[in-house]
Amino acid sequence: MKAKPPALLAEDAPGWASDALAALARLDPALAAIPELAGPLPWRRRDGGFPGLLRSLCGQMISNQAATAIWGRLAALPRALTPEGLLALGDDALREAGLSRPKLKHARALAEAFAQGELSAAILAGLPDQAAVAAIAAIPGFGPWTAEVHLLFGHDRQDIFPAGDLALAASLAALRGLPGRPSPKELAVLAEAWRPWRSMAARLLWHHWRHVTGRPAGEAG
């Protein structure tokens, strides 16, 4: 009796993930072989609504360790992970949790958008990719990279690729032996070859980079 082949995907991966991996095996065998080298691909997720975007804001431009500490203090504040609760908190409490003045302003703008019904997980789920990216990026402090990463992890989008992500560029350079990291524009062009499964390609490249660098698993980068 033949031994069962090792699993390449986490058990909680959505149904389309298997199809994506099979398609990438034809389009880019080296990319699809990453789970054999680095181990089964974990399926990281985040909340698709206000808490997920708020956590993204907390993690911008700082280390993972610092972001985790800030998030822990913020989550401990009463109802801070709801739009109405965050708006009810004073600036002093949010600053003590670790939010800088710009992030405090952006967190309130995000909370206002959700509280007024301009944005929600359901609204994002009903929008096509580019419209969903634009809806998030319209909030002060939230650019395309944050929007794309949120949709990839918070909504299991199948064809999102954050071309501005430095870890994705570094991972592809290491995988293909490139002389340097491709620029965001170059990476976006290269990623076209992986349509309509660019989200799986991004997940694989992040997984590869964590394996190469020995970094602990995280959502991205």
Backbone as ProteinMPNN parsed JSONL, in Angstrom:
{"seq_chain_A": "MKAKPPALLAEDAPGWASDALAALARLDPALAAIPELAGPLPWRRRDGGFPGLLRSLCGQMISNQAATAIWGRLAALPRALTPEGLLALGDDALREAGLSRPKLKHARALAEAFAQGELSAAILAGLPDQAAVAAIAAIPGFGPWTAEVHLLFGHDRQDIFPAGDLALAASLAALRGLPGRPSPKELAVLAEAWRPWRSMAARLLWHHWRHVTGRPAGEAG", "coords_chain_A": {"N_chain_A": [[0.842, -1.194, 0.0], [0.608, 2.202, -0.923], [2.235, 4.97, 0.604], [0.52, 7.731, 2.016], [0.63, 10.846, 0.374], [2.397, 13.727, 1.657], [0.583, 16.41, 3.229], [0.09, 19.504, 1.593], [-1.19, 21.816, 2.077], [-2.765, 23.717, 4.681], [-5.343, 22.304, 6.722], [-7.581, 23.894, 7.002], [-7.74, 25.458, 4.771], [-9.455, 27.135, 2.095], [-11.715, 25.695, -0.398], [-10.921, 26.467, -2.994], [-8.191, 26.697, -2.851], [-6.739, 24.36, -3.344], [-7.177, 24.004, -6.073], [-5.885, 26.291, -6.971], [-3.218, 25.806, -6.237], [-2.678, 23.588, -7.819], [-2.967, 24.713, -10.364], [-0.901, 26.614, -10.331], [1.234, 24.911, -10.234], [1.456, 24.15, -12.833], [1.831, 26.603, -14.087], [4.049, 27.774, -12.8], [6.275, 25.898, -11.671], [8.368, 25.996, -9.706], [7.468, 27.829, -7.846], [5.1, 26.607, -6.929], [6.202, 24.461, -5.665], [7.054, 25.239, -3.208], [5.728, 24.525, -0.675], [6.651, 21.909, -0.342], [9.28, 22.294, 0.281], [9.271, 24.164, 2.424], [7.357, 23.26, 4.136], [3.888, 22.449, 4.97], [1.553, 24.822, 3.706], [0.444, 27.305, 5.795], [-2.834, 28.577, 6.579], [-3.429, 31.633, 6.969], [-5.613, 33.942, 8.52], [-7.565, 36.946, 8.995], [-9.762, 39.143, 10.821], [-12.454, 40.269, 8.859], [-13.578, 42.777, 9.022], [-13.956, 45.815, 10.876], [-12.15, 45.358, 13.19], [-10.023, 43.954, 11.956], [-8.973, 45.775, 10.063], [-8.262, 47.843, 11.773], [-6.251, 46.615, 13.231], [-4.374, 46.294, 11.207], [-3.688, 48.965, 10.797], [-2.435, 49.542, 13.225], [-0.106, 48.104, 12.925], [1.417, 49.33, 10.984], [4.48, 50.437, 9.644], [6.082, 49.741, 11.824], [7.834, 47.386, 13.967], [6.986, 43.856, 14.12], [6.894, 42.96, 16.759], [6.517, 45.314, 18.258], [4.064, 46.11, 17.187], [2.401, 44.028, 18.01], [2.428, 44.402, 20.759], [1.211, 46.94, 21.02], [-1.299, 46.35, 19.945], [-2.255, 44.522, 21.829], [-2.563, 46.157, 24.105], [-4.439, 47.983, 23.14], [-6.627, 46.329, 22.525], [-7.371, 45.645, 25.054], [-8.734, 47.789, 26.047], [-11.967, 49.081, 26.926], [-14.401, 48.069, 24.686], [-12.924, 48.878, 22.517], [-12.473, 47.663, 20.103], [-14.66, 47.977, 18.574], [-16.403, 50.15, 16.322], [-18.009, 52.226, 17.485], [-17.258, 52.055, 20.131], [-14.511, 52.697, 20.059], [-14.641, 55.338, 19.168], [-15.76, 56.487, 21.384], [-13.748, 56.534, 23.227], [-11.246, 58.461, 24.881], [-8.59, 60.619, 23.638], [-6.274, 60.425, 25.202], [-6.344, 57.847, 26.325], [-6.054, 56.265, 24.057], [-3.57, 57.078, 23.12], [-1.985, 56.245, 25.245], [-2.204, 53.538, 24.866], [-0.542, 53.237, 22.77], [-0.872, 54.343, 20.256], [0.259, 56.542, 17.808], [0.059, 60.106, 17.155], [-0.75, 60.575, 14.393], [-1.744, 57.961, 13.774], [-3.773, 57.708, 15.621], [-5.574, 59.629, 14.7], [-6.185, 58.487, 12.208], [-7.303, 56.07, 13.002], [-9.654, 56.946, 14.18], [-10.903, 58.018, 11.931], [-11.327, 55.694, 10.473], [-13.073, 54.345, 12.226], [-15.241, 56.112, 12.164], [-16.081, 55.806, 9.479], [-17.006, 53.169, 9.507], [-18.937, 53.306, 11.553], [-20.799, 55.038, 10.445], [-21.761, 53.557, 8.41], [-20.536, 53.615, 5.954], [-18.598, 51.843, 5.326], [-18.041, 48.36, 5.704], [-17.644, 44.898, 6.641], [-19.407, 43.395, 5.135], [-20.057, 45.135, 3.026], [-17.544, 45.366, 1.772], [-17.209, 42.697, 1.019], [-19.043, 42.495, -1.015], [-18.031, 43.936, -3.111], [-16.15, 44.171, -6.184], [-12.648, 43.339, -6.711], [-10.876, 45.666, -7.275], [-12.542, 47.822, -6.684], [-13.047, 47.333, -4.005], [-10.482, 47.624, -2.936], [-10.139, 50.358, -3.473], [-12.158, 51.437, -1.858], [-11.24, 50.96, 0.737], [-8.767, 52.25, 0.666], [-9.572, 54.843, 0.495], [-9.922, 55.759, 3.049], [-8.312, 57.853, 5.329], [-4.881, 57.246, 5.892], [-4.828, 54.666, 5.034], [-3.462, 52.871, 2.578], [-3.056, 51.408, -0.767], [-1.524, 49.015, -0.357], [-2.121, 48.177, 2.311], [-4.869, 47.82, 1.999], [-4.972, 45.77, 0.063], [-3.663, 43.634, 1.363], [-5.418, 43.292, 3.492], [-7.778, 42.435, 2.172], [-6.867, 40.079, 1.068], [-6.229, 38.446, 3.306], [-8.396, 38.856, 5.024], [-10.673, 38.376, 3.572], [-10.309, 36.216, 1.951], [-9.734, 36.568, -0.781], [-9.121, 35.61, -4.169], [-7.429, 36.56, -6.18], [-5.545, 38.619, -5.535], [-2.702, 40.663, -5.296], [-0.244, 42.088, -3.477], [1.824, 44.13, -4.724], [3.583, 46.011, -3.771], [4.823, 44.988, -1.561], [7.646, 44.403, 0.346], [8.705, 41.983, 1.304], [7.593, 40.067, -0.396], [8.859, 40.733, -2.798], [11.551, 40.285, -2.083], [11.455, 37.565, -1.519], [10.79, 36.405, -4.009], [13.053, 37.157, -5.441], [15.007, 35.653, -4.092], [14.045, 33.084, -4.602], [14.285, 32.82, -7.364], [16.877, 33.494, -7.828], [17.574, 36.142, -8.475], [19.417, 39.185, -9.211], [18.737, 41.316, -7.591], [16.079, 42.806, -5.585], [12.962, 42.894, -7.257], [11.322, 45.864, -8.425], [8.237, 47.443, -7.254], [6.634, 47.871, -9.591], [7.858, 46.144, -11.431], [7.469, 43.728, -10.082], [4.685, 43.55, -10.098], [4.257, 43.169, -12.819], [5.532, 40.696, -13.216], [3.887, 39.12, -11.636], [1.597, 38.913, -13.118], [1.676, 36.597, -14.562], [0.633, 34.711, -12.911], [-2.078, 34.974, -12.685], [-5.374, 33.53, -12.59], [-4.72, 33.356, -9.885], [-3.283, 34.87, -8.042], [-3.315, 35.491, -5.322], [-2.756, 33.092, -4.019], [-0.166, 32.749, -4.973], [1.092, 34.906, -3.665], [0.779, 34.134, -0.967], [2.334, 31.813, -0.974], [4.871, 32.868, -1.561], [5.329, 34.523, 0.705], [5.392, 32.5, 2.614], [7.637, 31.099, 1.775], [9.591, 33.074, 2.225], [9.543, 33.379, 5.0], [10.513, 30.871, 5.657], [13.097, 30.946, 4.515], [14.295, 33.057, 5.9], [13.931, 32.357, 8.517], [12.055, 33.571, 10.081], [9.353, 34.033, 12.443], [6.015, 32.782, 11.909], [3.644, 34.953, 10.454], [1.104, 37.294, 9.482], [1.767, 38.571, 7.12], [4.609, 39.385, 5.13]], "CA_chain_A": [[0.0, 0.0, 0.0], [1.412, 3.396, -1.016], [2.086, 5.944, 1.684], [-0.239, 8.919, 1.65], [1.543, 11.98, 0.186], [2.252, 14.74, 2.714], [-0.312, 17.523, 2.921], [0.795, 20.719, 1.205], [-1.99, 22.944, 2.534], [-3.435, 23.569, 5.97], [-6.661, 21.68, 6.58], [-8.655, 24.898, 6.969], [-7.684, 26.245, 3.539], [-10.714, 27.041, 1.342], [-11.709, 24.73, -1.484], [-10.226, 26.921, -4.189], [-6.743, 26.692, -2.663], [-6.186, 23.182, -4.026], [-7.182, 24.309, -7.505], [-4.858, 27.299, -7.199], [-1.905, 25.176, -6.157], [-2.529, 22.74, -9.011], [-2.775, 25.588, -11.517], [0.429, 27.198, -10.242], [2.206, 23.862, -10.551], [1.628, 24.198, -14.29], [2.305, 27.927, -14.487], [5.329, 28.104, -12.18], [6.554, 24.748, -10.798], [9.218, 26.343, -8.565], [6.606, 28.502, -6.871], [4.173, 25.635, -6.354], [6.956, 23.478, -4.884], [7.466, 25.821, -1.924], [5.314, 23.748, 0.505], [7.497, 20.72, -0.182], [10.523, 22.755, 0.889], [9.062, 24.921, 3.657], [6.313, 22.648, 4.943], [2.529, 22.792, 4.541], [1.231, 26.247, 3.715], [-0.611, 27.65, 6.76], [-3.837, 29.468, 5.997], [-3.652, 32.715, 7.925], [-6.795, 34.771, 8.31], [-7.803, 38.036, 9.928], [-11.139, 39.606, 10.795], [-12.691, 40.984, 7.619], [-14.211, 44.069, 9.231], [-13.272, 46.897, 11.586], [-10.965, 44.967, 13.967], [-8.918, 43.582, 11.081], [-8.36, 46.986, 9.511], [-7.636, 48.57, 12.879], [-4.982, 45.937, 13.537], [-3.444, 46.654, 10.127], [-3.218, 50.321, 11.077], [-1.507, 49.476, 14.362], [1.153, 47.484, 12.535], [2.101, 50.044, 9.909], [5.767, 51.128, 9.818], [6.764, 49.376, 13.057], [8.16, 45.964, 14.024], [5.901, 42.958, 14.536], [6.859, 42.915, 18.224], [5.891, 46.545, 18.736], [2.664, 46.092, 16.77], [1.687, 43.088, 18.884], [2.282, 45.033, 22.083], [0.199, 47.994, 20.905], [-2.603, 45.717, 19.743], [-2.683, 43.947, 23.102], [-3.041, 47.235, 24.98], [-5.647, 48.556, 22.555], [-7.712, 45.354, 22.668], [-7.773, 45.58, 26.465], [-9.587, 48.934, 26.369], [-13.388, 48.738, 26.778], [-15.083, 48.186, 23.397], [-12.065, 49.573, 21.558], [-12.465, 46.964, 18.82], [-15.885, 48.305, 17.853], [-16.317, 51.552, 15.881], [-18.613, 53.136, 18.448], [-16.449, 52.026, 21.344], [-13.275, 53.443, 19.857], [-14.97, 56.757, 19.095], [-16.096, 56.965, 22.726], [-12.537, 56.613, 24.04], [-10.515, 59.722, 24.784], [-7.287, 60.562, 22.99], [-5.248, 60.009, 26.155], [-6.372, 56.389, 26.45], [-5.531, 55.674, 22.825], [-2.136, 57.348, 23.081], [-1.354, 55.364, 26.228], [-2.146, 52.199, 24.275], [0.59, 53.212, 21.855], [-1.149, 54.958, 18.965], [0.839, 57.851, 17.569], [-0.951, 61.103, 16.822], [-1.359, 60.284, 13.085], [-2.527, 56.72, 13.792], [-4.991, 57.992, 16.382], [-6.465, 60.328, 13.77], [-6.626, 57.544, 11.182], [-8.185, 55.092, 13.654], [-10.967, 57.581, 14.334], [-11.502, 58.106, 10.594], [-11.805, 54.343, 10.158], [-14.242, 54.082, 13.058], [-16.344, 56.927, 11.627], [-16.563, 55.191, 8.242], [-17.788, 51.984, 9.87], [-20.092, 53.703, 12.358], [-21.765, 55.69, 9.564], [-22.218, 52.624, 7.39], [-19.854, 53.805, 4.675], [-17.728, 50.686, 5.133], [-18.322, 47.21, 6.563], [-17.17, 43.65, 6.044], [-20.373, 42.988, 4.111], [-19.888, 46.007, 1.866], [-16.317, 44.949, 1.092], [-17.417, 41.379, 0.416], [-19.865, 42.627, -2.205], [-17.354, 44.736, -4.124], [-15.043, 43.541, -6.908], [-11.344, 43.578, -6.092], [-10.355, 47.021, -7.361], [-13.454, 48.713, -5.972], [-12.835, 47.098, -2.577], [-9.214, 48.284, -2.609], [-10.376, 51.804, -3.485], [-12.995, 51.798, -0.714], [-10.385, 50.983, 1.935], [-7.717, 53.255, 0.483], [-10.169, 56.172, 0.644], [-9.835, 56.135, 4.453], [-6.984, 58.418, 5.617], [-3.947, 56.342, 6.541], [-4.917, 53.323, 4.463], [-3.087, 52.871, 1.176], [-3.355, 50.181, -1.521], [-0.915, 47.812, 0.225], [-2.934, 47.771, 3.453], [-6.15, 47.34, 1.48], [-4.79, 44.488, -0.612], [-3.368, 42.611, 2.369], [-6.654, 43.038, 4.236], [-8.691, 41.642, 1.346], [-6.287, 38.755, 0.888], [-6.332, 37.654, 4.535], [-9.676, 39.019, 5.691], [-11.799, 37.992, 2.724], [-9.924, 35.063, 1.128], [-9.781, 36.882, -2.21], [-8.307, 34.646, -4.904], [-6.526, 37.127, -7.17], [-4.977, 39.861, -5.013], [-1.248, 40.57, -5.145], [0.296, 43.376, -3.001], [3.122, 44.253, -5.394], [4.456, 46.897, -3.019], [5.315, 44.324, -0.361], [9.077, 44.148, 0.224], [9.001, 40.573, 1.533], [7.27, 39.337, -1.616], [9.928, 40.998, -3.755], [12.758, 39.598, -1.624], [11.238, 36.125, -1.644], [10.898, 36.023, -5.416], [14.457, 37.296, -5.814], [15.718, 34.491, -3.559], [13.56, 31.87, -5.252], [14.748, 32.772, -8.751], [18.275, 33.886, -7.931], [17.689, 37.436, -9.137], [20.491, 39.992, -8.625], [18.18, 42.248, -6.616], [14.615, 42.749, -5.476], [12.226, 43.638, -8.287], [10.543, 47.01, -7.973], [6.801, 47.139, -7.261], [6.121, 47.773, -10.963], [8.391, 44.903, -12.004], [6.825, 42.603, -9.411], [3.312, 43.485, -10.6], [4.312, 42.575, -14.157], [5.851, 39.278, -13.047], [2.74, 38.451, -11.021], [0.554, 38.698, -14.116], [1.754, 35.206, -15.018], [-0.041, 33.838, -11.949], [-3.523, 35.144, -12.716], [-6.179, 34.274, -11.602], [-4.416, 32.788, -8.574], [-2.17, 35.64, -7.483], [-3.335, 35.435, -3.857], [-2.015, 31.89, -3.634], [1.245, 33.03, -5.231], [1.574, 35.764, -2.582], [0.879, 33.322, 0.248], [3.485, 30.92, -1.134], [6.104, 33.649, -1.457], [5.508, 34.87, 2.114], [5.77, 31.261, 3.302], [9.023, 30.851, 1.39], [10.457, 34.054, 2.866], [9.665, 33.009, 6.417], [11.386, 29.693, 5.724], [14.463, 31.37, 4.18], [14.837, 33.956, 6.926], [13.714, 31.826, 9.853], [11.158, 34.443, 10.828], [8.129, 33.376, 12.889], [4.857, 32.982, 11.037], [2.828, 36.136, 10.672], [0.126, 37.425, 8.411], [2.389, 38.969, 5.87], [5.929, 39.98, 5.214]], "C_chain_A": [[0.885, 1.255, 0.0], [1.157, 4.334, 0.168], [1.331, 7.154, 1.161], [0.72, 10.091, 1.478], [1.329, 13.029, 1.264], [1.334, 15.867, 2.271], [0.522, 18.765, 2.601], [0.083, 21.975, 1.689], [-2.555, 22.662, 3.921], [-4.85, 23.045, 5.752], [-7.78, 22.702, 6.454], [-8.585, 25.792, 5.735], [-8.991, 26.084, 2.777], [-10.572, 26.095, 0.155], [-10.909, 25.161, -2.694], [-8.711, 26.845, -4.069], [-6.086, 25.508, -3.369], [-6.121, 23.41, -5.526], [-6.08, 25.308, -7.839], [-3.467, 26.684, -7.197], [-1.647, 24.298, -7.379], [-2.268, 23.59, -10.257], [-1.378, 26.2, -11.507], [1.521, 26.171, -10.515], [2.467, 23.796, -12.049], [2.246, 25.523, -14.728], [3.719, 28.233, -13.995], [5.691, 26.997, -11.183], [7.4, 25.089, -9.572], [8.405, 27.007, -7.456], [5.706, 27.487, -6.166], [4.887, 24.607, -5.485], [7.361, 23.995, -3.508], [6.981, 25.005, -0.715], [6.12, 22.474, 0.717], [8.806, 21.074, 0.508], [10.3, 23.329, 2.288], [8.025, 24.302, 4.59], [4.94, 23.094, 4.479], [2.246, 24.277, 4.684], [0.143, 26.526, 4.742], [-1.6, 28.612, 6.11], [-4.191, 30.542, 7.005], [-4.857, 33.547, 7.52], [-6.808, 35.916, 9.323], [-9.284, 38.397, 9.846], [-11.346, 40.485, 9.562], [-13.285, 42.37, 7.779], [-13.332, 45.055, 9.972], [-12.052, 46.43, 12.377], [-9.77, 44.616, 13.088], [-8.207, 44.779, 10.496], [-7.673, 47.814, 10.593], [-6.3, 47.935, 13.241], [-3.941, 46.232, 12.463], [-2.843, 48.031, 10.366], [-2.185, 50.315, 12.195], [-0.134, 48.972, 13.929], [1.934, 48.227, 11.483], [3.4, 50.684, 10.388], [6.46, 50.836, 11.146], [7.018, 47.872, 13.037], [6.953, 45.143, 14.44], [5.761, 42.93, 16.056], [6.161, 44.144, 18.789], [4.41, 46.574, 18.393], [1.838, 45.177, 17.66], [1.442, 43.695, 20.255], [1.199, 46.107, 22.051], [-1.185, 47.391, 20.775], [-3.131, 45.123, 21.044], [-3.234, 45.014, 24.047], [-4.339, 47.838, 24.452], [-6.84, 47.621, 22.757], [-8.216, 45.256, 24.105], [-8.658, 46.75, 26.866], [-11.055, 48.58, 26.104], [-13.931, 49.071, 25.393], [-14.234, 48.889, 22.333], [-12.079, 48.922, 20.182], [-13.806, 47.058, 18.106], [-15.802, 49.773, 17.435], [-16.842, 52.531, 16.93], [-17.786, 53.199, 19.735], [-15.165, 52.816, 21.2], [-13.55, 54.94, 19.82], [-15.284, 57.338, 20.471], [-14.875, 57.122, 23.622], [-11.846, 57.963, 23.829], [-9.152, 59.536, 24.13], [-6.203, 60.051, 23.941], [-5.189, 58.492, 26.269], [-5.765, 55.722, 25.222], [-4.03, 55.918, 22.689], [-1.389, 56.461, 24.074], [-1.27, 53.931, 25.718], [-1.013, 52.083, 23.261], [0.334, 53.826, 20.5], [-0.479, 56.328, 18.876], [-0.271, 58.828, 17.207], [-1.57, 60.85, 15.433], [-2.226, 59.021, 13.102], [-3.818, 56.898, 14.579], [-6.02, 58.662, 15.473], [-7.036, 59.368, 12.732], [-7.561, 56.487, 11.766], [-9.586, 55.673, 13.824], [-11.665, 57.718, 12.978], [-12.058, 56.752, 10.17], [-13.076, 54.033, 10.933], [-15.455, 54.87, 12.569], [-16.929, 56.285, 10.376], [-17.418, 53.967, 8.535], [-19.046, 52.372, 10.628], [-21.184, 54.326, 11.492], [-22.25, 54.789, 8.431], [-21.591, 52.805, 6.025], [-19.005, 52.598, 4.312], [-18.135, 49.6, 6.116], [-17.737, 45.983, 5.889], [-18.106, 43.212, 4.93], [-20.254, 43.835, 2.852], [-18.651, 45.595, 1.076], [-16.501, 43.624, 0.371], [-18.205, 41.477, -0.885], [-19.22, 43.402, -3.337], [-16.335, 43.906, -4.892], [-13.717, 44.026, -6.356], [-10.924, 45.042, -6.102], [-11.244, 48.027, -6.639], [-13.285, 48.553, -4.464], [-11.528, 47.741, -2.12], [-9.417, 49.794, -2.516], [-11.191, 52.246, -2.269], [-12.176, 51.878, 0.566], [-9.367, 52.108, 1.838], [-8.256, 54.679, 0.577], [-10.133, 56.656, 2.09], [-8.433, 56.696, 4.715], [-6.11, 57.417, 6.367], [-3.936, 54.947, 5.977], [-4.62, 53.39, 2.964], [-3.416, 51.557, 0.503], [-2.764, 48.921, -0.893], [-1.75, 47.301, 1.396], [-4.258, 47.189, 2.988], [-6.006, 45.961, 0.86], [-4.511, 43.366, 0.376], [-4.627, 42.27, 3.169], [-7.614, 42.152, 3.434], [-8.174, 40.223, 1.161], [-6.519, 37.892, 2.125], [-7.701, 37.743, 5.205], [-10.855, 38.507, 4.894], [-11.482, 36.829, 1.782], [-10.068, 35.344, -0.374], [-8.778, 36.003, -2.948], [-7.243, 35.294, -5.786], [-6.051, 38.518, -6.765], [-3.469, 39.673, -4.868], [-0.694, 41.932, -4.735], [1.717, 43.589, -3.542], [4.082, 45.182, -4.67], [5.068, 46.268, -1.785], [6.782, 43.924, -0.536], [9.411, 42.672, 0.404], [8.665, 39.725, 0.307], [8.369, 39.512, -2.655], [11.205, 40.254, -3.369], [12.63, 38.089, -1.789], [11.388, 35.663, -3.08], [12.337, 36.132, -5.898], [15.27, 36.099, -5.328], [15.326, 33.216, -4.298], [14.149, 31.717, -6.648], [16.211, 33.174, -8.928], [18.486, 35.189, -8.672], [18.789, 38.266, -8.474], [20.01, 40.994, -7.577], [16.677, 42.113, -6.562], [13.975, 43.48, -6.645], [11.469, 44.794, -7.662], [9.069, 46.634, -7.933], [6.226, 47.001, -8.67], [6.592, 46.489, -11.631], [7.706, 43.69, -11.396], [5.387, 42.435, -9.891], [3.27, 42.836, -11.981], [4.588, 41.084, -14.057], [4.644, 38.5, -12.521], [1.608, 38.202, -12.006], [0.529, 37.249, -14.59], [0.971, 34.264, -14.112], [-1.551, 34.053, -11.886], [-4.194, 33.831, -13.127], [-5.937, 33.799, -10.165], [-3.298, 33.558, -7.877], [-2.165, 35.654, -5.951], [-2.576, 34.221, -3.356], [-0.524, 32.103, -3.867], [1.836, 33.891, -4.118], [1.749, 34.97, -1.293], [2.096, 32.404, 0.183], [4.796, 31.681, -0.973], [6.355, 34.119, -0.022], [5.986, 33.65, 2.907], [7.241, 30.935, 3.021], [9.969, 31.801, 2.112], [10.616, 33.782, 4.353], [10.601, 31.813, 6.581], [12.841, 30.097, 5.506], [15.079, 32.172, 5.316], [14.709, 33.412, 8.34], [12.83, 32.675, 10.718], [9.935, 33.664, 11.297], [6.98, 33.677, 11.943], [4.098, 34.218, 11.44], [1.857, 36.251, 9.521], [0.793, 37.718, 7.088], [3.781, 39.477, 6.146], [6.895, 39.191, 6.056]], "O_chain_A": [[1.8, 1.369, 0.815], [0.035, 4.468, 0.656], [1.487, 7.548, 0.006], [1.554, 10.32, 2.354], [0.208, 13.208, 1.74], [1.305, 16.237, 1.098], [1.528, 19.039, 3.255], [0.664, 23.06, 1.713], [-2.791, 21.51, 4.285], [-5.473, 23.312, 4.724], [-8.819, 22.411, 5.862], [-9.304, 26.788, 5.66], [-9.586, 25.007, 2.804], [-9.464, 25.739, -0.247], [-10.284, 24.331, -3.355], [-8.01, 26.92, -5.078], [-4.998, 25.642, -3.928], [-5.137, 23.056, -6.175], [-5.418, 25.185, -8.869], [-2.638, 27.0, -8.051], [-0.536, 24.268, -7.909], [-1.447, 23.229, -11.1], [-0.738, 26.297, -12.553], [2.608, 26.521, -10.974], [3.561, 23.433, -12.483], [3.082, 25.558, -15.631], [4.496, 28.88, -14.697], [5.443, 27.139, -9.986], [7.175, 24.527, -8.501], [8.638, 26.764, -6.272], [5.573, 27.513, -4.942], [4.255, 23.95, -4.658], [7.954, 23.255, -2.723], [7.767, 24.804, 0.211], [6.256, 22.011, 1.849], [9.375, 20.257, 1.232], [11.043, 23.022, 3.22], [7.839, 24.774, 5.712], [4.831, 24.022, 3.678], [2.649, 24.909, 5.661], [-0.976, 26.037, 4.59], [-1.245, 29.365, 5.203], [-5.124, 30.392, 7.794], [-5.086, 33.816, 6.341], [-6.152, 35.857, 10.362], [-9.975, 38.0, 8.908], [-10.516, 41.341, 9.256], [-13.481, 43.075, 6.789], [-12.126, 45.131, 9.739], [-10.994, 47.047, 12.256], [-8.632, 44.94, 13.428], [-6.977, 44.808, 10.436], [-6.625, 48.414, 10.353], [-5.331, 48.638, 13.525], [-2.761, 46.401, 12.769], [-1.647, 48.243, 10.167], [-1.172, 51.01, 12.113], [0.883, 49.367, 14.498], [3.025, 47.793, 11.115], [3.426, 51.382, 11.402], [7.335, 51.596, 11.561], [6.479, 47.162, 12.188], [6.012, 45.664, 15.039], [4.649, 42.881, 16.581], [5.322, 44.038, 19.683], [3.589, 47.008, 19.201], [0.71, 45.508, 18.024], [0.373, 43.52, 20.839], [0.364, 46.176, 22.953], [-2.134, 47.851, 21.41], [-4.326, 45.214, 21.327], [-4.25, 44.8, 24.709], [-5.235, 48.166, 25.229], [-7.93, 48.065, 23.117], [-9.347, 44.835, 24.346], [-9.278, 46.709, 27.929], [-11.352, 47.855, 25.154], [-13.918, 50.231, 24.981], [-14.768, 49.429, 21.365], [-11.732, 49.567, 19.193], [-14.067, 46.32, 17.155], [-15.181, 50.568, 18.139], [-16.2, 53.538, 17.227], [-17.637, 54.259, 20.343], [-14.77, 53.531, 22.12], [-12.783, 55.727, 20.376], [-15.099, 58.532, 20.703], [-14.952, 57.771, 24.665], [-11.867, 58.523, 22.733], [-8.626, 58.424, 24.077], [-5.308, 59.318, 23.519], [-4.103, 57.914, 26.306], [-5.047, 54.729, 25.338], [-3.302, 55.057, 22.196], [-0.292, 55.982, 23.783], [-0.363, 53.191, 26.097], [-0.573, 50.982, 22.93], [1.232, 53.836, 19.658], [-0.635, 57.165, 19.765], [-1.411, 58.423, 16.979], [-2.792, 60.904, 15.298], [-3.311, 59.002, 12.519], [-4.842, 56.305, 14.239], [-7.196, 58.298, 15.481], [-8.223, 59.425, 12.411], [-8.505, 56.056, 11.103], [-10.582, 54.975, 13.635], [-12.881, 57.552, 12.887], [-13.133, 56.675, 9.576], [-14.044, 53.521, 10.37], [-16.571, 54.351, 12.561], [-18.15, 56.226, 10.227], [-18.44, 53.751, 7.884], [-20.116, 51.821, 10.369], [-22.369, 54.158, 11.778], [-23.052, 55.207, 7.595], [-22.052, 52.221, 5.043], [-18.724, 52.355, 3.138], [-18.53, 49.898, 7.243], [-17.379, 46.019, 4.712], [-17.656, 42.715, 3.898], [-20.338, 43.315, 1.739], [-18.701, 45.487, -0.15], [-16.015, 43.441, -0.745], [-18.05, 40.631, -1.766], [-19.801, 43.516, -4.416], [-15.711, 43.019, -4.311], [-13.667, 45.01, -5.618], [-10.644, 45.607, -5.045], [-10.743, 48.982, -6.046], [-13.372, 49.534, -3.725], [-11.47, 48.336, -1.044], [-8.923, 50.433, -1.587], [-10.939, 53.314, -1.711], [-12.393, 52.768, 1.389], [-9.132, 52.831, 2.806], [-7.481, 55.624, 0.724], [-10.298, 57.85, 2.338], [-7.45, 56.053, 4.348], [-6.542, 56.816, 7.351], [-3.124, 54.119, 6.389], [-5.423, 53.901, 2.183], [-3.997, 50.673, 1.132], [-3.41, 47.873, -0.887], [-2.053, 46.11, 1.463], [-4.718, 46.179, 3.521], [-6.829, 45.079, 1.106], [-5.058, 42.271, 0.247], [-4.872, 41.106, 3.485], [-8.195, 41.216, 3.983], [-8.956, 39.275, 1.104], [-6.952, 36.745, 2.014], [-8.12, 36.803, 5.881], [-11.916, 38.231, 5.454], [-12.289, 36.493, 0.916], [-10.472, 34.47, -1.141], [-7.713, 35.687, -2.418], [-6.248, 34.648, -6.113], [-6.138, 39.47, -7.54], [-3.012, 38.643, -4.373], [-0.671, 42.85, -5.555], [2.694, 43.255, -2.871], [5.284, 45.144, -4.932], [5.767, 46.946, -1.032], [7.119, 43.188, -1.463], [10.305, 42.157, -0.267], [9.376, 38.768, 0.004], [8.765, 38.551, -3.315], [11.865, 39.663, -4.224], [13.593, 37.416, -2.157], [12.033, 34.649, -3.347], [12.795, 35.296, -6.677], [16.121, 35.586, -6.055], [16.173, 32.37, -4.584], [14.475, 30.606, -7.068], [16.723, 33.191, -10.047], [19.457, 35.337, -9.414], [19.069, 38.072, -7.291], [20.803, 41.467, -6.763], [16.069, 41.409, -7.369], [14.405, 44.581, -6.99], [11.029, 44.717, -6.514], [8.678, 45.619, -8.509], [5.415, 46.109, -8.919], [5.819, 45.822, -12.318], [7.394, 42.731, -12.102], [4.918, 41.311, -10.072], [2.368, 42.054, -12.282], [3.944, 40.289, -14.743], [4.411, 37.359, -12.919], [0.744, 37.363, -11.752], [-0.522, 36.736, -14.975], [0.676, 33.134, -14.503], [-2.235, 33.383, -11.112], [-3.636, 33.09, -13.935], [-6.842, 33.837, -9.332], [-2.462, 32.963, -7.197], [-1.105, 35.814, -5.346], [-1.836, 34.308, -2.376], [0.296, 31.685, -3.05], [2.955, 33.641, -3.672], [2.758, 35.118, -0.603], [2.805, 32.239, 1.175], [5.725, 31.197, -0.326], [7.503, 34.112, 0.423], [6.869, 33.755, 3.76], [7.986, 30.545, 3.921], [11.035, 31.385, 2.565], [11.707, 33.94, 4.903], [11.385, 31.754, 7.528], [13.725, 29.642, 6.232], [16.248, 31.986, 5.654], [15.315, 33.951, 9.266], [12.833, 32.539, 11.941], [9.514, 32.725, 10.621], [6.975, 34.702, 11.261], [3.928, 34.499, 12.627], [1.807, 35.367, 8.665], [0.416, 37.166, 6.054], [4.093, 39.937, 7.244], [8.05, 39.589, 6.208]]}, "name": "protein", "num_of_chains": 1, "seq": "MKAKPPALLAEDAPGWASDALAALARLDPALAAIPELAGPLPWRRRDGGFPGLLRSLCGQMISNQAATAIWGRLAALPRALTPEGLLALGDDALREAGLSRPKLKHARALAEAFAQGELSAAILAGLPDQAAVAAIAAIPGFGPWTAEVHLLFGHDRQDIFPAGDLALAASLAALRGLPGRPSPKELAVLAEAWRPWRSMAARLLWHHWRHVTGRPAGEAG"}
